[in-house]
Amino acid sequence: MRHARSLVSAASLYALAAALGVSPAAAADPTDPDWPCIQRLVAELAAAQMWAGPPPDSVEETSSLDADLAQLAHRLASRSLPADEAQATIDRFADSLAPEARPGQLARLFHDVLQLINQERSQIIEGIKRYTRKQRHLAEKIALDSRKLAHLQPGTTPDAETQELLDARQWDLRVFEDRQRILRQICEQPVLLEERAFALSRAMQSQLEPN
């Protein structure tokens, strides 16, 4: 027969406490309890942080290259395009432009790429916050079940209803811990997009420098 036993490890207790908001590790950003990542929460990347060329907002939007620029921006913003291929793509595009058109077109391209990256980052950030809320709700359920089981003495044989609750708590703990393990990977995604935006900006601005 199975006996009642503690199923909550020290690591689980710490993670549960964080998810319930009773630990300083509950959120890296104290202004947003749903942000669990060590990385600082930057809701939106600003062009001024990474672009020193012509102001994108001041560029005319009547160019005949608008459709081509939009397609190119989507290609560059996609993380499926390796960095070296992105660099080569930007170089080819810049070489195809007349010298007088290059600053404006590259500014437009950067503006469009940054918009796309910000859209993707925003979706990921909201997904992380939903993930945190789900973890908090699951932690609350585990804590509630643990209180219901607090009366059990080690070594006692639980009845069928209590055993069902024990099994449910064990399953919830496994799910909770599995999710906690992949949280670091999830938190890296906005950072990777920010790094891509900076790298693309540098590649485009290099084409504005005198040869």
Backbone as CSV, one residue per row, in Angstrom:
resi,resn,N_x,N_y,N_z,CA_x,CA_y,CA_z,C_x,C_y,C_z
1,MET,0.832,-1.202,0.000,0.000,0.000,0.000,0.864,1.250,0.000
2,ARG,0.340,2.280,-0.669,1.072,3.532,-0.676,0.744,4.323,0.579
3,HIS,1.718,5.041,1.079,1.544,5.840,2.280,1.637,7.315,1.951
4,ALA,1.054,8.131,2.813,1.138,9.578,2.632,2.575,10.017,2.814
5,ARG,3.069,10.866,1.929,4.423,11.378,2.035,4.492,12.758,1.414
6,SER,5.510,13.508,1.821,5.668,14.858,1.284,6.143,14.779,-0.151
7,LEU,5.500,15.527,-1.032,5.851,15.529,-2.428,6.425,16.868,-2.863
8,VAL,6.620,17.774,-1.930,7.065,19.117,-2.266,8.515,19.287,-1.838
9,SER,9.434,19.374,-2.797,10.842,19.582,-2.502,11.090,21.028,-2.129
10,ALA,12.308,21.296,-1.611,12.658,22.673,-1.260,12.615,23.570,-2.490
11,ALA,13.120,23.047,-3.625,13.095,23.844,-4.854,11.665,24.122,-5.288
12,SER,10.803,23.120,-5.138,9.403,23.313,-5.512,8.747,24.361,-4.631
13,LEU,9.042,24.301,-3.337,8.462,25.274,-2.414,8.888,26.689,-2.774
14,TYR,10.166,26.875,-3.151,10.653,28.205,-3.508,9.968,28.699,-4.782
15,ALA,9.859,27.804,-5.777,9.210,28.193,-7.025,7.734,28.498,-6.813
16,LEU,7.098,27.699,-5.953,5.691,27.950,-5.658,5.514,29.294,-4.965
17,ALA,6.402,29.577,-4.011,6.322,30.864,-3.314,6.501,32.020,-4.282
18,ALA,7.441,31.863,-5.227,7.664,32.920,-6.222,6.423,33.102,-7.079
19,ALA,5.834,31.999,-7.504,4.652,32.091,-8.357,3.476,32.713,-7.631
20,LEU,3.401,32.505,-6.323,2.315,33.077,-5.541,2.580,34.525,-5.158
21,GLY,3.767,35.031,-5.503,4.056,36.433,-5.261,4.508,36.752,-3.864
22,VAL,5.016,35.772,-3.137,5.460,36.034,-1.778,6.980,36.029,-1.678
23,SER,7.656,35.960,-2.820,9.111,35.952,-2.838,9.618,37.095,-3.690
24,PRO,10.790,37.670,-3.375,11.350,38.719,-4.218,11.600,38.267,-5.652
25,ALA,11.703,36.962,-5.865,11.927,36.460,-7.221,10.643,36.330,-8.012
26,ALA,9.510,36.751,-7.447,8.239,36.590,-8.139,8.210,37.361,-9.432
27,ALA,8.855,38.505,-9.511,8.901,39.285,-10.738,10.156,40.130,-10.738
28,ALA,10.854,40.130,-11.868,12.050,40.952,-11.977,11.687,42.421,-12.081
29,ASP,10.494,42.711,-12.547,10.018,44.085,-12.641,8.966,44.297,-11.565
30,PRO,9.277,45.059,-10.506,8.321,45.217,-9.404,7.039,45.936,-9.812
31,THR,7.062,46.630,-10.944,5.857,47.322,-11.401,4.920,46.399,-12.162
32,ASP,5.378,45.212,-12.493,4.547,44.263,-13.245,4.694,42.875,-12.628
33,PRO,3.762,42.472,-11.784,3.873,41.173,-11.103,3.795,39.983,-12.048
34,ASP,3.381,40.210,-13.291,3.291,39.120,-14.251,4.575,38.930,-15.053
35,TRP,5.612,39.731,-14.754,6.873,39.587,-15.481,7.854,38.804,-14.617
36,PRO,8.150,37.554,-14.967,8.967,36.685,-14.104,10.438,36.630,-14.481
37,CYS,10.834,37.288,-15.549,12.171,37.102,-16.103,13.214,37.947,-15.383
38,ILE,14.444,37.424,-15.355,15.561,38.181,-14.803,15.820,39.420,-15.656
39,GLN,15.646,39.271,-16.967,15.875,40.378,-17.880,14.883,41.507,-17.608
40,ARG,15.378,42.735,-17.704,14.517,43.892,-17.489,13.432,43.939,-18.568
41,LEU,12.230,44.279,-18.158,11.120,44.358,-19.101,11.215,45.651,-19.906
42,VAL,11.400,45.512,-21.202,11.369,46.646,-22.142,10.205,46.367,-23.078
43,ALA,9.124,47.096,-22.879,7.894,46.798,-23.614,8.052,47.028,-25.107
44,GLU,8.806,48.050,-25.488,8.956,48.375,-26.910,10.343,48.943,-27.165
45,LEU,10.941,48.515,-28.256,12.252,49.021,-28.651,12.080,50.349,-29.370
46,ALA,12.863,51.336,-28.982,12.768,52.667,-29.581,13.837,52.820,-30.653
47,ALA,13.449,53.443,-31.754,14.395,53.648,-32.850,15.601,54.451,-32.404
48,ALA,15.390,55.422,-31.530,16.481,56.297,-31.095,17.580,55.528,-30.373
49,GLN,17.256,54.336,-29.825,18.249,53.533,-29.121,19.301,52.957,-30.053
50,MET,18.947,52.798,-31.330,19.822,52.023,-32.206,20.010,52.615,-33.594
51,TRP,19.373,53.733,-33.883,19.453,54.284,-35.239,19.973,55.705,-35.198
52,ALA,21.089,55.938,-35.909,21.694,57.267,-35.951,21.616,57.881,-37.344
53,GLY,20.925,57.194,-38.254,20.771,57.712,-39.608,19.618,58.693,-39.701
54,PRO,19.091,58.918,-40.907,17.946,59.821,-41.071,16.771,59.346,-40.231
55,PRO,16.022,60.274,-39.633,14.863,59.859,-38.835,13.848,59.115,-39.700
56,PRO,13.544,57.858,-39.383,12.607,57.086,-40.210,11.241,57.755,-40.344
57,ASP,10.769,58.406,-39.294,9.437,58.997,-39.336,9.340,60.145,-40.324
58,SER,10.478,60.730,-40.704,10.450,61.883,-41.602,10.581,61.488,-43.065
59,VAL,10.750,60.199,-43.321,10.972,59.744,-44.690,9.651,59.682,-45.443
60,GLU,9.652,60.134,-46.676,8.454,60.078,-47.500,8.000,58.631,-47.701
61,GLU,6.692,58.424,-47.743,6.150,57.076,-47.890,5.483,56.878,-49.244
62,THR,5.923,57.615,-50.245,5.314,57.523,-51.570,6.228,56.844,-52.575
63,SER,7.288,56.229,-52.088,8.253,55.604,-52.989,7.633,54.445,-53.742
64,SER,8.068,54.282,-54.977,7.605,53.150,-55.777,8.149,51.829,-55.248
65,LEU,9.120,51.912,-54.314,9.712,50.704,-53.742,8.975,50.225,-52.495
66,ASP,7.837,50.863,-52.160,7.148,50.521,-50.913,6.863,49.030,-50.793
67,ALA,6.315,48.419,-51.835,5.961,46.994,-51.770,7.207,46.140,-51.607
68,ASP,8.266,46.483,-52.351,9.518,45.723,-52.225,10.122,45.897,-50.834
69,LEU,10.036,47.118,-50.297,10.563,47.368,-48.954,9.813,46.551,-47.915
70,ALA,8.500,46.489,-48.036,7.698,45.732,-47.072,8.072,44.261,-47.106
71,GLN,8.241,43.724,-48.302,8.626,42.310,-48.431,10.011,42.077,-47.855
72,LEU,10.927,42.997,-48.150,12.287,42.866,-47.629,12.309,42.977,-46.110
73,ALA,11.511,43.885,-45.565,11.456,44.058,-44.110,10.978,42.782,-43.434
74,HIS,9.974,42.140,-43.981,9.481,40.889,-43.404,10.560,39.808,-43.442
75,ARG,11.321,39.780,-44.524,12.378,38.775,-44.634,13.469,39.021,-43.604
76,LEU,13.863,40.270,-43.447,14.940,40.589,-42.511,14.512,40.413,-41.062
77,ALA,13.257,40.728,-40.765,12.776,40.632,-39.384,12.629,39.183,-38.935
78,SER,12.474,38.265,-39.885,12.276,36.859,-39.545,13.548,36.246,-38.990
79,ARG,13.445,35.595,-37.839,14.614,34.960,-37.231,15.057,33.705,-37.971
80,SER,14.255,33.275,-38.951,14.671,32.122,-39.755,15.774,32.493,-40.740
81,LEU,15.986,33.808,-40.945,17.055,34.262,-41.839,18.330,34.438,-41.020
82,PRO,19.368,33.642,-41.297,20.619,33.757,-40.535,21.230,35.146,-40.662
83,ALA,22.057,35.494,-39.677,22.638,36.841,-39.618,23.484,37.152,-40.843
84,ASP,24.283,36.183,-41.309,25.146,36.454,-42.460,24.331,36.673,-43.731
85,GLU,23.217,35.935,-43.866,22.357,36.136,-45.025,21.629,37.473,-44.942
86,ALA,21.264,37.869,-43.736,20.630,39.178,-43.560,21.585,40.291,-43.965
87,GLN,22.840,40.176,-43.545,23.852,41.170,-43.907,24.012,41.244,-45.427
88,ALA,24.115,40.094,-46.075,24.285,40.061,-47.521,23.066,40.649,-48.229
89,THR,21.877,40.373,-47.696,20.653,40.905,-48.285,20.620,42.431,-48.197
90,ILE,21.002,42.964,-47.051,21.055,44.420,-46.874,22.087,45.034,-47.813
91,ASP,23.241,44.398,-47.953,24.289,44.911,-48.831,23.804,44.965,-50.274
92,ARG,23.130,43.909,-50.719,22.635,43.885,-52.101,21.590,44.968,-52.320
93,PHE,20.708,45.137,-51.328,19.670,46.164,-51.457,20.299,47.545,-51.542
94,ALA,21.259,47.828,-50.663,21.911,49.142,-50.667,22.641,49.387,-51.979
95,ASP,23.293,48.352,-52.513,24.027,48.500,-53.770,23.098,48.778,-54.946
96,SER,21.833,48.365,-54.818,20.888,48.572,-55.915,20.320,49.989,-55.947
97,LEU,20.602,50.777,-54.915,20.028,52.116,-54.804,20.987,53.179,-55.318
98,ALA,20.415,54.237,-55.884,21.228,55.394,-56.236,21.737,56.029,-54.952
99,PRO,22.949,56.605,-54.965,23.524,57.174,-53.742,22.602,58.154,-53.038
100,GLU,21.880,58.978,-53.798,21.015,59.979,-53.168,19.767,59.360,-52.539
101,ALA,19.382,58.168,-52.992,18.185,57.513,-52.452,18.495,56.600,-51.278
102,ARG,19.769,56.256,-51.136,20.147,55.248,-50.150,19.758,55.628,-48.715
103,PRO,20.073,56.826,-48.206,19.737,57.138,-46.806,18.245,57.007,-46.510
104,GLY,17.422,57.557,-47.395,15.986,57.509,-47.150,15.415,56.112,-47.199
105,GLN,15.871,55.324,-48.181,15.334,53.972,-48.317,15.793,53.065,-47.180
106,LEU,17.025,53.227,-46.745,17.494,52.423,-45.616,16.791,52.828,-44.324
107,ALA,16.506,54.107,-44.177,15.757,54.557,-43.003,14.357,53.963,-42.999
108,ARG,13.715,53.961,-44.170,12.387,53.349,-44.273,12.440,51.863,-43.957
109,LEU,13.465,51.204,-44.490,13.606,49.768,-44.258,13.792,49.487,-42.779
110,PHE,14.656,50.246,-42.122,14.855,50.038,-40.690,13.556,50.280,-39.913
111,HIS,12.848,51.328,-40.268,11.577,51.642,-39.600,10.612,50.465,-39.709
112,ASP,10.489,49.890,-40.915,9.562,48.771,-41.121,10.022,47.521,-40.365
113,VAL,11.332,47.254,-40.407,11.862,46.089,-39.692,11.616,46.218,-38.191
114,LEU,11.871,47.402,-37.654,11.693,47.602,-36.215,10.227,47.444,-35.809
115,GLN,9.322,47.922,-36.644,7.897,47.736,-36.347,7.548,46.252,-36.261
116,LEU,8.039,45.474,-37.205,7.754,44.039,-37.223,8.352,43.341,-36.005
117,ILE,9.581,43.698,-35.661,10.226,43.088,-34.497,9.490,43.475,-33.219
118,ASN,9.074,44.721,-33.118,8.314,45.143,-31.936,6.983,44.399,-31.830
119,GLN,6.348,44.151,-32.959,5.088,43.393,-32.940,5.310,41.983,-32.417
120,GLU,6.365,41.340,-32.912,6.653,39.979,-32.455,7.041,39.965,-30.978
121,ARG,7.866,40.932,-30.559,8.266,41.014,-29.144,7.052,41.225,-28.252
122,SER,6.142,42.077,-28.683,4.949,42.343,-27.888,4.124,41.073,-27.688
123,GLN,3.984,40.283,-28.755,3.239,39.021,-28.648,3.928,38.056,-27.694
124,ILE,5.259,37.987,-27.772,6.003,37.089,-26.892,5.892,37.543,-25.443
125,ILE,6.022,38.848,-25.213,5.931,39.384,-23.846,4.560,39.093,-23.243
126,GLU,3.514,39.297,-24.020,2.172,38.986,-23.519,2.019,37.491,-23.254
127,GLY,2.651,36.672,-24.092,2.615,35.229,-23.868,3.329,34.842,-22.581
128,ILE,4.450,35.493,-22.285,5.176,35.225,-21.038,4.309,35.600,-19.836
129,LYS,3.617,36.722,-19.932,2.753,37.142,-18.822,1.603,36.162,-18.623
130,ARG,1.026,35.666,-19.714,-0.029,34.649,-19.579,0.539,33.386,-18.945
131,TYR,1.735,33.027,-19.329,2.434,31.862,-18.779,2.590,32.016,-17.265
132,THR,2.991,33.218,-16.840,3.162,33.500,-15.409,1.848,33.370,-14.662
133,ARG,0.783,33.910,-15.242,-0.525,33.827,-14.572,-0.978,32.367,-14.438
134,LYS,-0.727,31.563,-15.464,-1.083,30.144,-15.390,-0.281,29.444,-14.290
135,GLN,1.003,29.776,-14.195,1.831,29.201,-13.140,1.324,29.617,-11.760
136,ARG,0.934,30.870,-11.625,0.441,31.344,-10.333,-0.860,30.623,-9.948
137,HIS,-1.749,30.454,-10.922,-2.996,29.751,-10.641,-2.742,28.295,-10.256
138,LEU,-1.783,27.660,-10.967,-1.457,26.274,-10.631,-0.813,26.196,-9.253
139,ALA,0.048,27.157,-8.920,0.668,27.187,-7.595,-0.379,27.345,-6.505
140,GLU,-1.381,28.164,-6.755,-2.460,28.345,-5.782,-3.221,27.044,-5.561
141,LYS,-3.455,26.305,-6.651,-4.153,25.020,-6.536,-3.316,24.029,-5.734
142,ILE,-2.006,23.989,-6.014,-1.127,23.081,-5.277,-1.096,23.447,-3.799
143,ALA,-1.020,24.751,-3.505,-1.003,25.193,-2.111,-2.309,24.824,-1.403
144,LEU,-3.424,24.987,-2.102,-4.721,24.629,-1.515,-4.797,23.134,-1.233
145,ASP,-4.360,22.324,-2.200,-4.367,20.871,-2.001,-3.439,20.473,-0.860
146,SER,-2.309,21.169,-0.751,-1.368,20.855,0.332,-1.984,21.152,1.692
147,ARG,-2.740,22.218,1.785,-3.427,22.526,3.061,-4.462,21.463,3.394
148,LYS,-5.130,20.945,2.370,-6.112,19.882,2.597,-5.443,18.601,3.085
149,LEU,-4.177,18.424,2.722,-3.449,17.212,3.083,-2.594,17.384,4.334
150,ALA,-2.633,18.571,4.932,-1.746,18.874,6.058,-2.011,17.983,7.273
151,HIS,-3.215,17.454,7.378,-3.558,16.651,8.552,-2.953,15.253,8.497
152,LEU,-2.471,14.831,7.312,-1.946,13.475,7.178,-0.628,13.325,7.927
153,GLN,-0.471,12.207,8.562,0.756,11.890,9.271,1.626,10.987,8.397
154,PRO,2.943,11.192,8.397,3.822,10.320,7.614,3.628,8.860,8.000
155,GLY,3.573,8.021,6.985,3.455,6.594,7.220,2.029,6.087,7.288
156,THR,1.054,7.000,7.308,-0.331,6.558,7.339,-0.799,6.197,5.943
157,THR,-1.769,5.314,5.877,-2.326,4.907,4.589,-3.557,5.755,4.281
158,PRO,-3.514,6.548,3.186,-4.649,7.413,2.878,-5.826,6.622,2.321
159,ASP,-7.017,7.168,2.518,-8.181,6.545,1.895,-8.191,6.900,0.407
160,ALA,-9.165,6.371,-0.318,-9.188,6.523,-1.771,-9.282,7.991,-2.186
161,GLU,-10.120,8.763,-1.504,-10.297,10.178,-1.861,-9.012,10.966,-1.605
162,THR,-8.375,10.683,-0.469,-7.124,11.377,-0.146,-6.018,10.980,-1.110
163,GLN,-5.967,9.709,-1.467,-4.950,9.262,-2.415,-5.131,9.927,-3.773
164,GLU,-6.382,10.113,-4.168,-6.661,10.799,-5.434,-6.141,12.239,-5.388
165,LEU,-6.322,12.882,-4.238,-5.831,14.248,-4.075,-4.301,14.279,-4.084
166,LEU,-3.676,13.300,-3.429,-2.214,13.194,-3.450,-1.688,13.030,-4.872
167,ASP,-2.337,12.159,-5.636,-1.900,11.915,-7.008,-2.076,13.173,-7.860
168,ALA,-3.183,13.868,-7.640,-3.440,15.097,-8.408,-2.385,16.153,-8.086
169,ARG,-2.027,16.261,-6.801,-1.017,17.242,-6.418,0.341,16.879,-7.010
170,GLN,0.656,15.593,-7.010,1.928,15.175,-7.586,1.982,15.515,-9.076
171,TRP,0.903,15.288,-9.769,0.861,15.601,-11.205,1.000,17.109,-11.427
172,ASP,0.271,17.896,-10.636,0.351,19.355,-10.766,1.764,19.855,-10.489
173,LEU,2.430,19.268,-9.503,3.810,19.654,-9.205,4.740,19.349,-10.379
174,ARG,4.525,18.195,-10.993,5.367,17.832,-12.127,5.183,18.828,-13.267
175,VAL,3.916,19.168,-13.542,3.635,20.144,-14.604,4.247,21.491,-14.251
176,PHE,4.081,21.917,-12.996,4.602,23.211,-12.558,6.123,23.260,-12.710
177,GLU,6.805,22.230,-12.276,8.269,22.205,-12.332,8.769,22.135,-13.765
178,ASP,8.078,21.381,-14.634,8.469,21.319,-16.045,8.371,22.698,-16.684
179,ARG,7.301,23.418,-16.364,7.134,24.769,-16.912,8.205,25.711,-16.378
180,GLN,8.551,25.576,-15.102,9.579,26.441,-14.532,10.933,26.219,-15.211
181,ARG,11.202,24.970,-15.595,12.499,24.651,-16.198,12.678,25.330,-17.556
182,ILE,11.585,25.500,-18.305,11.721,26.099,-19.634,11.493,27.614,-19.606
183,LEU,11.236,28.160,-18.418,10.968,29.600,-18.329,12.173,30.416,-18.784
184,ARG,13.388,29.968,-18.440,14.593,30.727,-18.828,14.684,30.852,-20.340
185,GLN,14.386,29.750,-21.056,14.419,29.792,-22.519,13.385,30.772,-23.057
186,ILE,12.203,30.751,-22.471,11.141,31.644,-22.930,11.537,33.096,-22.699
187,CYS,12.158,33.367,-21.556,12.555,34.741,-21.222,13.634,35.270,-22.149
188,GLU,14.373,34.371,-22.802,15.432,34.805,-23.709,14.884,35.350,-25.022
189,GLN,13.649,35.007,-25.364,13.144,35.341,-26.695,13.078,36.854,-26.964
190,PRO,12.533,37.673,-26.051,12.550,39.122,-26.322,13.959,39.681,-26.447
191,VAL,14.896,39.132,-25.686,16.284,39.590,-25.746,16.895,39.260,-27.108
192,LEU,16.621,38.076,-27.617,17.155,37.689,-28.914,16.622,38.592,-30.021
193,LEU,15.361,38.984,-29.908,14.795,39.894,-30.902,15.417,41.280,-30.795
194,GLU,15.675,41.717,-29.574,16.338,43.010,-29.390,17.738,42.977,-30.001
195,GLU,18.458,41.901,-29.786,19.793,41.771,-30.362,19.728,41.763,-31.888
196,ARG,18.696,41.128,-32.437,18.551,41.112,-33.900,18.295,42.517,-34.428
197,ALA,17.445,43.277,-33.742,17.152,44.639,-34.171,18.421,45.489,-34.187
198,PHE,19.239,45.365,-33.153,20.492,46.122,-33.093,21.437,45.693,-34.217
199,ALA,21.523,44.389,-34.472,22.427,43.894,-35.509,21.985,44.376,-36.892
200,LEU,20.686,44.343,-37.170,20.185,44.818,-38.456,20.395,46.313,-38.610
201,SER,20.218,47.025,-37.512,20.456,48.467,-37.547,21.902,48.774,-37.900
202,ARG,22.832,48.052,-37.265,24.251,48.279,-37.561,24.553,47.957,-39.028
203,ALA,23.969,46.880,-39.531,24.222,46.480,-40.918,23.726,47.548,-41.890
204,MET,22.560,48.116,-41.613,22.015,49.151,-42.497,22.806,50.441,-42.389
205,GLN,23.162,50.810,-41.172,23.903,52.068,-40.988,25.303,51.984,-41.578
206,SER,25.854,50.805,-41.651,27.185,50.666,-42.257,27.149,51.056,-43.730
207,GLN,25.973,50.946,-44.351,25.829,51.320,-45.749,25.680,52.836,-45.932
208,LEU,25.510,53.556,-44.832,25.423,55.020,-44.899,26.768,55.684,-44.698
209,GLU,27.748,54.883,-44.274,29.064,55.450,-44.002,29.841,55.618,-45.303
210,PRO,30.656,56.686,-45.388,31.461,56.881,-46.607,32.437,55.735,-46.805
211,ASN,32.598,55.332,-48.035,33.546,54.252,-48.337,34.990,54.753,-48.241
